[in-house]
Amino acid sequence: VAISTYAKYCYHKLQKAALTGAKKGLKKPNVEEIRHAKNAVFSPSMFGSALQEVMSMQKERYPDRQLPWVQTRLSEEVLALNGDQTEGIFRVPGDIDEVNALKLQVDQWKVPTGLEDPHVPASLLKLWYRELEEPLIPHEFYEQCIAHYESPEAAVAVVHALPRINRLVFVQPANVAITKMDVSNLAMVMAPNCLRCRSDDPRVIFENTRKEMSFLRVLIQHLDTSFMEGVL
């Protein structure tokens, strides 16, 4: 394999890390993670990729799926473990070692087995959203979201204007499921995974955080997702 192939891949990863920071902080990777990273240039990860890239990766395995396998599989696992009845789901983090182990499994297209804590697949699902190369709601729609954070009609219109794959992923039922968390809490934990403020000004970030949560809360309350019945 040409060195340039590795160089291009590493350069692309470094650019992402410079923008988003280290995903595991200062914690060293284990042997399995290093082994997986060495093969990533040939088998790209579903984490940190663009939605279209994720759909291309699964085309051979799941040619008829309209939604990312990683998203639907983790959502199913959360529900199978009664996550919709678990207090603090999507807010309480799962054990970091279990989440990392599950990430390796999922990235190798393995169906998770032996899971007991719904917070683990829920945490990984949030991580997948958060690590998307471009946020679920693309940057060009960000200002519209911030401007219409109190208007149900305008907020819903923004979602309907999203690219098709973004729209389908965003309104997948697990995103707006009713849990023991109230609407405000659910919006609070999901907003950072769907929207990304690009400003470096702490005041702008602080003010927009409130608006991002309000925008998500409005959508959870008013967005009609009935058309997603049976869509995979």
Secondary structure as a PSIPRED ss2 file (coil, helix, strand):
# PSIPRED VFORMAT (PSIPRED V4.0)

   1 V C   1.000  0.000  0.000
   2 A C   1.000  0.000  0.000
   3 I H   0.000  1.000  0.000
   4 S H   0.000  1.000  0.000
   5 T H   0.000  1.000  0.000
   6 Y H   0.000  1.000  0.000
   7 A H   0.000  1.000  0.000
   8 K H   0.000  1.000  0.000
   9 Y H   0.000  1.000  0.000
  10 C H   0.000  1.000  0.000
  11 Y H   0.000  1.000  0.000
  12 H H   0.000  1.000  0.000
  13 K H   0.000  1.000  0.000
  14 L H   0.000  1.000  0.000
  15 Q H   0.000  1.000  0.000
  16 K H   0.000  1.000  0.000
  17 A H   0.000  1.000  0.000
  18 A H   0.000  1.000  0.000
  19 L H   0.000  1.000  0.000
  20 T H   0.000  1.000  0.000
  21 G C   1.000  0.000  0.000
  22 A C   1.000  0.000  0.000
  23 K C   1.000  0.000  0.000
  24 K C   1.000  0.000  0.000
  25 G C   1.000  0.000  0.000
  26 L C   1.000  0.000  0.000
  27 K C   1.000  0.000  0.000
  28 K C   1.000  0.000  0.000
  29 P C   1.000  0.000  0.000
  30 N C   1.000  0.000  0.000
  31 V H   0.000  1.000  0.000
  32 E H   0.000  1.000  0.000
  33 E H   0.000  1.000  0.000
  34 I H   0.000  1.000  0.000
  35 R H   0.000  1.000  0.000
  36 H H   0.000  1.000  0.000
  37 A H   0.000  1.000  0.000
  38 K H   0.000  1.000  0.000
  39 N C   1.000  0.000  0.000
  40 A C   1.000  0.000  0.000
  41 V C   1.000  0.000  0.000
  42 F C   1.000  0.000  0.000
  43 S C   1.000  0.000  0.000
  44 P C   1.000  0.000  0.000
  45 S C   1.000  0.000  0.000
  46 M C   1.000  0.000  0.000
  47 F C   1.000  0.000  0.000
  48 G C   1.000  0.000  0.000
  49 S C   1.000  0.000  0.000
  50 A C   1.000  0.000  0.000
  51 L H   0.000  1.000  0.000
  52 Q H   0.000  1.000  0.000
  53 E H   0.000  1.000  0.000
  54 V H   0.000  1.000  0.000
  55 M H   0.000  1.000  0.000
  56 S H   0.000  1.000  0.000
  57 M H   0.000  1.000  0.000
  58 Q C   1.000  0.000  0.000
  59 K C   1.000  0.000  0.000
  60 E C   1.000  0.000  0.000
  61 R C   1.000  0.000  0.000
  62 Y C   1.000  0.000  0.000
  63 P C   1.000  0.000  0.000
  64 D C   1.000  0.000  0.000
  65 R C   1.000  0.000  0.000
  66 Q C   1.000  0.000  0.000
  67 L C   1.000  0.000  0.000
  68 P C   1.000  0.000  0.000
  69 W H   0.000  1.000  0.000
  70 V H   0.000  1.000  0.000
  71 Q H   0.000  1.000  0.000
  72 T H   0.000  1.000  0.000
  73 R H   0.000  1.000  0.000
  74 L H   0.000  1.000  0.000
  75 S H   0.000  1.000  0.000
  76 E H   0.000  1.000  0.000
  77 E H   0.000  1.000  0.000
  78 V H   0.000  1.000  0.000
  79 L H   0.000  1.000  0.000
  80 A H   0.000  1.000  0.000
  81 L C   1.000  0.000  0.000
  82 N C   1.000  0.000  0.000
  83 G H   0.000  1.000  0.000
  84 D H   0.000  1.000  0.000
  85 Q H   0.000  1.000  0.000
  86 T C   1.000  0.000  0.000
  87 E C   1.000  0.000  0.000
  88 G C   1.000  0.000  0.000
  89 I C   1.000  0.000  0.000
  90 F C   1.000  0.000  0.000
  91 R C   1.000  0.000  0.000
  92 V C   1.000  0.000  0.000
  93 P C   1.000  0.000  0.000
  94 G C   1.000  0.000  0.000
  95 D C   1.000  0.000  0.000
  96 I H   0.000  1.000  0.000
  97 D H   0.000  1.000  0.000
  98 E H   0.000  1.000  0.000
  99 V H   0.000  1.000  0.000
 100 N H   0.000  1.000  0.000
 101 A H   0.000  1.000  0.000
 102 L H   0.000  1.000  0.000
 103 K H   0.000  1.000  0.000
 104 L H   0.000  1.000  0.000
 105 Q H   0.000  1.000  0.000
 106 V H   0.000  1.000  0.000
 107 D H   0.000  1.000  0.000
 108 Q C   1.000  0.000  0.000
 109 W C   1.000  0.000  0.000
 110 K C   1.000  0.000  0.000
 111 V C   1.000  0.000  0.000
 112 P C   1.000  0.000  0.000
 113 T C   1.000  0.000  0.000
 114 G C   1.000  0.000  0.000
 115 L C   1.000  0.000  0.000
 116 E C   1.000  0.000  0.000
 117 D C   1.000  0.000  0.000
 118 P C   1.000  0.000  0.000
 119 H H   0.000  1.000  0.000
 120 V H   0.000  1.000  0.000
 121 P H   0.000  1.000  0.000
 122 A H   0.000  1.000  0.000
 123 S H   0.000  1.000  0.000
 124 L H   0.000  1.000  0.000
 125 L H   0.000  1.000  0.000
 126 K H   0.000  1.000  0.000
 127 L H   0.000  1.000  0.000
 128 W H   0.000  1.000  0.000
 129 Y H   0.000  1.000  0.000
 130 R H   0.000  1.000  0.000
 131 E H   0.000  1.000  0.000
 132 L C   1.000  0.000  0.000
 133 E C   1.000  0.000  0.000
 134 E C   1.000  0.000  0.000
 135 P C   1.000  0.000  0.000
 136 L C   1.000  0.000  0.000
 137 I C   1.000  0.000  0.000
 138 P C   1.000  0.000  0.000
 139 H H   0.000  1.000  0.000
 140 E H   0.000  1.000  0.000
 141 F H   0.000  1.000  0.000
 142 Y H   0.000  1.000  0.000
 143 E H   0.000  1.000  0.000
 144 Q H   0.000  1.000  0.000
 145 C H   0.000  1.000  0.000
 146 I H   0.000  1.000  0.000
 147 A H   0.000  1.000  0.000
 148 H C   1.000  0.000  0.000
 149 Y C   1.000  0.000  0.000
 150 E C   1.000  0.000  0.000
 151 S C   1.000  0.000  0.000
 152 P H   0.000  1.000  0.000
 153 E H   0.000  1.000  0.000
 154 A H   0.000  1.000  0.000
 155 A H   0.000  1.000  0.000
 156 V H   0.000  1.000  0.000
 157 A H   0.000  1.000  0.000
 158 V H   0.000  1.000  0.000
 159 V H   0.000  1.000  0.000
 160 H H   0.000  1.000  0.000
 161 A C   1.000  0.000  0.000
 162 L C   1.000  0.000  0.000
 163 P C   1.000  0.000  0.000
 164 R H   0.000  1.000  0.000
 165 I H   0.000  1.000  0.000
 166 N H   0.000  1.000  0.000
 167 R H   0.000  1.000  0.000
 168 L H   0.000  1.000  0.000
 169 V H   0.000  1.000  0.000
 170 F H   0.000  1.000  0.000
 171 V C   1.000  0.000  0.000
 172 Q C   1.000  0.000  0.000
 173 P H   0.000  1.000  0.000
 174 A H   0.000  1.000  0.000
 175 N H   0.000  1.000  0.000
 176 V H   0.000  1.000  0.000
 177 A C   1.000  0.000  0.000
 178 I C   1.000  0.000  0.000
 179 T C   1.000  0.000  0.000
 180 K C   1.000  0.000  0.000
 181 M C   1.000  0.000  0.000
 182 D C   1.000  0.000  0.000
 183 V H   0.000  1.000  0.000
 184 S H   0.000  1.000  0.000
 185 N H   0.000  1.000  0.000
 186 L H   0.000  1.000  0.000
 187 A H   0.000  1.000  0.000
 188 M H   0.000  1.000  0.000
 189 V H   0.000  1.000  0.000
 190 M H   0.000  1.000  0.000
 191 A H   0.000  1.000  0.000
 192 P H   0.000  1.000  0.000
 193 N H   0.000  1.000  0.000
 194 C H   0.000  1.000  0.000
 195 L C   1.000  0.000  0.000
 196 R C   1.000  0.000  0.000
 197 C C   1.000  0.000  0.000
 198 R C   1.000  0.000  0.000
 199 S C   1.000  0.000  0.000
 200 D C   1.000  0.000  0.000
 201 D C   1.000  0.000  0.000
 202 P H   0.000  1.000  0.000
 203 R H   0.000  1.000  0.000
 204 V H   0.000  1.000  0.000
 205 I H   0.000  1.000  0.000
 206 F H   0.000  1.000  0.000
 207 E H   0.000  1.000  0.000
 208 N H   0.000  1.000  0.000
 209 T H   0.000  1.000  0.000
 210 R H   0.000  1.000  0.000
 211 K H   0.000  1.000  0.000
 212 E H   0.000  1.000  0.000
 213 M H   0.000  1.000  0.000
 214 S H   0.000  1.000  0.000
 215 F H   0.000  1.000  0.000
 216 L H   0.000  1.000  0.000
 217 R H   0.000  1.000  0.000
 218 V H   0.000  1.000  0.000
 219 L H   0.000  1.000  0.000
 220 I H   0.000  1.000  0.000
 221 Q H   0.000  1.000  0.000
 222 H H   0.000  1.000  0.000
 223 L C   1.000  0.000  0.000
 224 D C   1.000  0.000  0.000
 225 T C   1.000  0.000  0.000
 226 S H   0.000  1.000  0.000
 227 F H   0.000  1.000  0.000
 228 M H   0.000  1.000  0.000
 229 E C   1.000  0.000  0.000
 230 G C   1.000  0.000  0.000
 231 V C   1.000  0.000  0.000
 232 L C   1.000  0.000  0.000
